[in-house]
Structure formats: C-alpha cells, structure tokens
Amino acid sequence: MRYETVIGLEVHLQLATKTKAFCGCSTKFGQRPNSQVCPVCLGFPGSLPSLNEEAFRFAIKVALALNCRIQAIVKFDRKNYYYPDLPKNFQISQYDMPLSYNGFVDIAVDGANKRIRVKRVHMEEDAGKLMHPEGEDYSLVDYNRGGMPLLEIVTEPDMSSPREAYDYLTKLKAILEYLKVSDCDMEKGSLRCDANVSIRPEGETKLGTKVELKNMNSFKGVRNALEYEVKRQDSVLEDGGKLVQETRLWDADKGITTSMRTKEEAEDYRYFPEPDLVPFVVEKEEIERIRKTLPELPEAKAARFKAAFGLSDYDAGVLTSQVDLADYFEECVKLYPNAKTVANWLMGDVMATVNEKNIDMSELALAPAAFTGLLKMIDSKAISGKMAKEVLAEAIETRIAPEEIVQKKGLSQISDAGAIESVVQGVLKKEAKTVSDYKSGKKAAFAFLVGQVMKETKGKANPAVVNEILKKSLGE
C-alpha cells in the first residue's frame, strides 16, 4: 500500500523583551543559574502575575504578520502538570481562546504556491531548564528561563513532506527576524520546534496515528527526523504492526527517533482560566496602531527588489531570506548602481565566507562603502576579479579596508598598454620556440604565453590587455 505523509508543526518563539512575561525579572541570556528569579516566576504563595505589555505587543505583531485574526477578548489559562523545571506545577498559557487564529504562510512547492494554514498563535511562559551532569546520578535545574515570554505558533497538518516543513520553517524564521521580536537563535533555545507527523493510505481523508517529535535543534534536524520517522511508520504498517500516539525524541548522532512517552491529551493538563489575570478586550484601534508598525516583510521586499533592480525570482528570494542581508544589499546599491553585480558577489564570495565562519551578516566586518569600493576598483581595472576575491577574503579576516590592502601590498593591476607591450615583447623573444609552435597551429601555446606575461608582472597585468597585445604581436 502507498502512504502519504501529513505534517503539522509547533514552533515556540522566545520574545526579545527585557523582562519576563509576568514579572520584572531580567531575560538576559547566560547569567548565573537561578540568579534571575523572584516570587512571581517561582510561584510563591501570594505572588501575583502582571502581563508584560511589550510581550503582548510583540505577540500581536507576529500574529498580524502571519495573517491571523486577533481574538476580541484575551484570556489566560493554567496548564497543569508536574515536572521539576516547573516550580508552580502549572504553566500560564492559553487554551480555548488563543490570542490569534486562522492565519497562513505561503511557500513555494514545485514552482507553485502552497498555503500552510496557521491554526493559532498564543502567548505563554517558558519553563526552567534541567541539566544532567554527565556520569552523575542527579539532575540540576536552572529557573532563570522560567517565566520567559513565549509564543506558540501552531500550523494545521498541511505539509506533506519533510522538505515542505523545512521550507515553512525557513520562511517563518525570516518573517520573525524581519519583525525583530526575537533573535531566533536555536542554540540559545529562542526558537524551538516540535513536529507532529502521521501517514495514511493515499486518497484517505482521515488522519493517521499522530507521533510528536521533539529534541530537534536545527531546521535540518527537523527535516532529518521527519524523513526517518516517515520511513519508520511506513515500515511498521507494512509489517502488519500498529502505530501508537506517542512522543518520540530525535537522536541526531544515531539518526533515529526513540520513544519518550505516550502522548498526553488536553484533558490531562486540566486547563482552567488563570484566576490572577483578568480577561481583557483588545481594542481595534490598538491592533491597527500595531499593524502600522509592521516592516516590509520578505515577500513584499522580494517583489520590490525584482521590480526596482531587475533581479530574478531566485536572486530576490536569496537576498531577502535574511533581513541583515537584504539591508546590506540595499545599502550597497545606493553606493554602486549595478545591482546584479552586487547580488552576485553577495550571494557568492561574501555569503560563502559568512557561512564558513558561522557568523551572521550583522557581524560582517566589512562596511557597504568598503565592499562597493572593491567593486569600483574592479571596474576601473585597478585590480582583477581574481585579485578582488583574495582582497575580499583578507578584508573580512583582518577588518582592513580593501583599498588599504591593495595599496599596502602593491596589488594594483597594470593596464598601461605601453608597459604591458614591453613585457610581451620580452616574453616573445625569450619563448621563440613557443611562438613558432603557436604559428604552426598549436593554439594551446597561446595560453602558455599569456601565463608567462602574467608571471613576469606577478599577476598584475590586465588579462584583457595582455590578450589583445599578444594577438596583435603574433599577427592576428
């Protein structure tokens, strides 16, 4: 039997506020364990939560960017469960009345547009963090993360392949980065993803048995975990087995998923309205005010880049995939009008260096003015394209301006026809046999002569001028 895959994703986004969701504790990352806590986030008796206004506005911003409808009345609920990293034994979340619902994100699938429906975007607080010292028989808990403001972004089961899930996450992250509501750093846990996956016979409309996947710390990890799990489920059914609804962990080292626990249902959490936070109305005027603060998002920016700079769909898509890259590109074209040349260099050598060093574009130690200065040196024939690549790499590594590197190392390209003519004549005299070979029909000899001229000038001669003078000297 042939099966089709059904995938839904749950993304947890930690908001970049200065204080926690319901108290005044700092959200600064990497501080001493349990140094950023108070009676409210630790759940001491008599302490009362107070909603972080900035977190609420960030949440509305995300919901609007994802085309969601905003709930008229905001209500918080208690999600009850016991776990060592949850000191209150409940989490303040939202259950039956999420902040927003019925949104969507569009992705490209085989050249066509596919709409991934966003079921809900709701607010909640994060739990603490358990640490398990290697080789020890105990665990430690750090409550600094407890109470951090989170958004949970839940899709409908609209994805039908691991690749679609990967593309959705990539698009979602780009939107969130443009909004500047989170650093989206998966290594810090600012963005986390759980996946729900099932398979069903082709043509069937009823959903299969759902398995939730956790412990994936990259989008590539999500894709790999889903690929493995789809094959595992298919194998179980083909062997006559039965799938169970459960939560499984992704083991990236072994490339497998392992069972963690049977999946809880909503009733297991015994949701009820949070008695310490009064429901309130979200004024339409406030929603519209926040809507006006939305930046130009990736899709709209890509369309503008295509129209304004004549870029292809692919180029515009790559350049707008990261907000820092898009901003850098725009600053460069203000200084250097050839947008296609800027795009090619950014998508090629610059991004290769950024990826190799595992840094963000915002950390690139090369100002747009310095980068475009390098391109102008190529246009003026001051340096060759090959030299420019070497200068670019050194400029990024040393943080020294390209013009200064060229000047210090004496890399300026020789384009003076008279100077090159003199070198060419010397090479032709020295390589008389090679000249004879060329004139007798051995065309490869020409490349050798070019190489000798370049060698004599230590690679500084303008190749186009060298070719022109050589051909003229050889009687062509």
N, C-alpha and C positions, 0 to 999 in steps of 0.2 A: 504494500500500500504506500502511496505517496502522501507525504505530510507537508503542511505549510506552517510557517513559523509566525507566532504572534508575540509581539514585544511591547511592553509599556515601561516607562522609566520614571523614577522618583529621584529628583535632584534636591539636595539640601544645600542651601546657599547661606554662608555666614555673612551677615551685613557688616559693612565697614563703619560702624558707629564708634564713638569714643567710649561709650558706656554700655552696659549690658541692657537686655530687653526690658527688665522690670526693676532695676536698681541702679545705683550710681557707680558700681564697681568698674574699674578700667577693663578694656578689652585688649590691651596691648599684648602682643604675642611673645612667648618665650621668657616670661618672667618666672621668678622663683615659685615652685609649686605651692599652691594654697595661700598665696600672698594677695590675691585679688578676689577676696570673698567677703561677704557680710551676712548679717542675719537674714536678709531677704532671699538672696540666692542660695543660702544654705537651708532655708526653710525653717528657721527658728520660730517657735510659737509666738504669736502676737505680731509678727512682722507682716507688713502689707506691701504687695507689689504695686508699682506705678508704671504705666506704659511709656516707653521711650518714644518721644514724638518724632525724632529723626528716623528711627527704625520704621515707624508707621508710614512716614512719607516715602522712604526708600521702597517699602513694600508696594505702595500704590504705584510708584514709578515703574517698577518691574511689571506689575500686572497690566498697566496700560501699554507698555512696550510689547507685551505678549498678546495684545489684542483681547484682553479679558474684560468681562463685565465686573463692576465693583459692587459688592454687597451693600445694600442700603443701610443695614444695621450690622455693626461689628460686635461679635460675641466671642469670648474666650471660654475654653473648656479645660477640665482637668483630665489628663490621660494617665490612668493609674497603673503603675506596675512597680515591682521591687527589683532594684539592681543596685549594686554598691556605688555606681557613679551617679546615682540619682538620690541625693540626700533627703528630698521631700517625699520620696516614694510616689511622686506624681510629676508630670511634666505639664506646664501650661502650654496648650496648643489650641487648635480649632477643629471642631468635629463636623457638625451638621450645617453650620453657616460659615463657610470659609470666606476669607477676605474677598476673594475674586474667583471667577469661574468662566467656563466657555470661551477660552482663548485659542490661539493657534500659532504655530510656527511653520513656515513653508520651507521645504528642502527640495533639491533637485535630484530626481531619480531617473537615470537613463535619458537625460535631456528634457524630461517633463517635470512639471511642478507637482509635488505631493504635499498635502496638508496634514501636519501632525497636530491633532487637537490637544489643547492643554485643558485638562479636566478642572484643575483648581490650583490656585496659588494661595497658600495660607501662612500665617505667622505662628511661630512657636519659639521656645527657648531650647538651647542645646543642653546636653548632659555633660557631666565631667568626663575625665579620661582615665581609664585604667591602664596601668603599666605593669608588665610582668617581667621582672628581672630574670635574665637567662640563668638557668641552673638552680633557681631558688623555688621553694615550695610556698611562696606567698606572692600576693599582688599589692601594688600601691595605687592610690587614687589621688588625682590632682583635680580639685574642684574649680580651678581658675576658669575653665571653659564652661562650667555650669552656669546657665543663665544667659549665655551669649545669644544675641538675636539671630534667628534663623528664618529663612523662607523655605517652604517645601513646595516644589514645582512638580506637579503630577500630570503625566500625559494619559490619554486614553490608549488602549492597546492597538495603536495604529501602525506600528512599524513591523515590517515583515522580513527583515534580515538584520544581522549584526551590523552590516555596512550602513543601513539606514539609521540605526541607533547611534553609530559613530558620527554620522553627518549631522544628525539632530543636535547632539551634544556640542559639536563644534560650532554650529550656528548659534545655539543658545548661549554658549560662553562668550562669543563675540558680542552679542547683544548686551549681555550683562557687563562686559568690560566697557562698552561704549557709555553705559549708564553711570559708571564709576560708583556703584553701590557696594562693590566687593572687590578684593584683589584676585578672587577666583583661583587662589593658589591651592592646588590639590595636595601638595606636600605638607602644607600647614593645616589641611583639613577645612579650608574655607569653602571648598566645593567638593561635595561627596555625592556619589551616585549609587543607587540600588536599582536593579533591573528585575522585572517580572517577565518570565518567558514561559510559553507553552507551545505545544504543537497540536495540530488537529488534521484529520483527513482533508485533502484538497476538496474544496467545494462546500465543506461543512461550515455552518454559521455559529454553532455553539462553541464556546471557548473550551480548550482542553484544561487539564490539571495544571495550575499555575505553580511555578517554582520561583522563589525570590533569591536573587544572587547578591551577596554582599562582599566587602573586603576588596574592592577594586579601586586602585589608587591612580588610575590614568584612563583616558578615553580608549587608548589602545588595549588596556587591561579589560575594559568593559567589552570591547569587541571580541577579544580572545576568549573571555569567559563565556560569552553568549554562543560563540561558534562551538566551543566544547560542549556546552550544555544541550544545545540543539541535537548534536550527534548522540549524546548520551541518552536523551529522551527517546530519540528515534530507535536506538538500539534496544532499549528496554521494551518498547512496544512491539518491535519486530520479533523479539524473543518470547513474546506472549506474556510479558510482565505487566505490572500495573504501577502507574506513577502516583506518588502521594504529594499532597500540598505541603511544602516544607521550605525552610530557609537553608541555603547552601552557601558555603564560603569558597571563594576563588583562591586557589594556591598557585600563585604565579610561577614559583620555582618548579613545581611539578607539572604545571599546565593542566590541572584538573580542578573540579569542584568536589567538595566533601560536605556531607550532611551536618548541619549545625543543630537544628531543632524543627519540630513540626510547626507550621505557621499558625500564629495567633489570629483570631478574628476580632472584629471591632468590639464585640461584647466582652472579650477577655480583658479589655482595658477599662471597663466600667466608666465610660465617659459620663461626666455631668458638668453643668455650667460652672465656671470658675466664680465662686461667691465673692471674691475680693476684688474683682474687676467688673464694673458696671457696664452692661451693653450700651453702645452709643451710636448715634446716627452719623454717617459720613455725608457731609454737605456736598451737593453737586458743585457748588462754586469752588470748594477746596479741591475737588477732583480735577476740575478744569484748570485751576491755577497750577496744579502739579503737571498736568498734561502739557502746558505751555513751556515747561522747563525741560521737556524731553529733547535730547540732542538729535542730530541727524543720525539715523541708525544705519547699519551696514548695507542693507538692501537699497535704501534711498541714496546712500553715498556712492555705491557702485554704479547706479543708474546715472548719477551726475557725472562721475568720472568718465563714463563711456561717452556721454553727450559733450562734455566740456573738453576732453583731451583725446577723443577718438580711440580710446582703448578697447580691446576686445573684451568679451564676457569673462574670459579666463583671467586676463590681467587685472581687470577691475575687481574680480572676485578675490584674487590673492591679495591685492593691495588693501582691500577693505576688511580682510579677515581679522586684522588686529588694529585696534584703534590707534596705537602708537605708530604703527607702520603707515597707516592712512594719513595721519597728521604729518609725519616726516615727509612723505611723498608730496603733500600739498605745499609744505614749506619750500621744498626743493624746486618745484615747478614755478614758484614765484621768482626764483633766482635764475632758473635755467629753463627756457621755454620748450625744449624738446622733451615732452612728457614720455614718449616711448623709450627714449634713451635712458631717462631716469628710471622708468619702470624696469627695464631690462637689467640694469645694474643692481637695483634694489632687490629684485627677485632672484638674481643670480649670486654674484660675489658677496654682496652685503648680507643677505639672509643666510648664505652658507656659513659665513663667519659667525653670525649671531647664533645659529644652531650648533655650530661646533663648540662654541664657548658656553653654550647653555645659558644665555642671558636674554633679557627682553630688549626690544628696540629702545625702550626708555633708558636702558643702561648703556646704549651705544655711545662710546666716547668719540663721536665724530659729528660735529655740528653740520646742519644742512649747507651752510655757507662754505665750509671746508670741503664737503663732498662735491658740491657743484663746481667748486674751484678746480677740483681734479678733472671733472668732465670738460671744463673750459680749456684746460691745458692739453687735453687730447685734441680738441677741435682746432687749437692754434698750432698743432704739430709740435708743441714743446716737448711732449712725451708720447710714446706709442701706447697702444691699447695694452700690450703685454706689460710694459713698464707700469702702467696705471694700476694693473691688478696687484703687482708687487708693492707699489706705494700704498695702495688702499689697505692691504693686509698690515703693513708696518704702521700706518697711521692709526688703525684701530687698536693695535697691540700697544703702541707707545704713547698714544694720545698726542702725538705731534702732528701739526697741520701738514697736509700733503705738499703744499708749496715749499714749506721749510725743509722737508725731507728731500725733495727734488734738488733744491738749492745746495744743501749740505753735501749731498752725495754726487753732485755734478751729473745728474741724470738727464739733463735737458737734451732733447733729441736734435740731431743735426739735420736741418732741412735745406741748408745753403747748397745750391746746385754746384757752385764752384768748388767748395770743399769736398763734396762727395765725388765730383768728377776727377779730382786729383787722386783720391783713394782708388777709384775704379781703374784708372789707367795704370796705377802701380800694381794692382791685382792682376790685370790682364797681361802685363809684361811678365810678372812672376809666374803666372799659370798659363804659359803659352800652349802647353800640350792640351790642357782642358779646353782652351779656346778652340784649338784645332778639332778636338773631339766634338765640340758643340756644332761647329760649322760643317762637320761631316755627318751630322744627323743625330747625334746623341743629345737629345733635349734635356736629359737629367743633369747634364753638365752645367746648365744654366743655374739650377738651384745651388750647385756647389759654389759657383762664382759669387752668387748673392751672399751665401754663407761666409765666404772669405772677406767680402766687403764689410759685412756686419761684424765679423771677428776683428778686423782691423780698427773699426770705430768703436769697439767694445759694446756693440749692440745699440749704439746711439743714433745711427743713421736712419733716416726716414725710409722705410722699406719701399714705399711707392716711388720715391725719387730715385732710389737705388735701381729699382727695376727699369724705370724709364731711361736712365742714363746708360745702363748696361745694354739694353736692347739697341739703343742708338749707336753705341760704341761698337756693337757686334754687327752693325749693318742692317738691322731690322727696321 
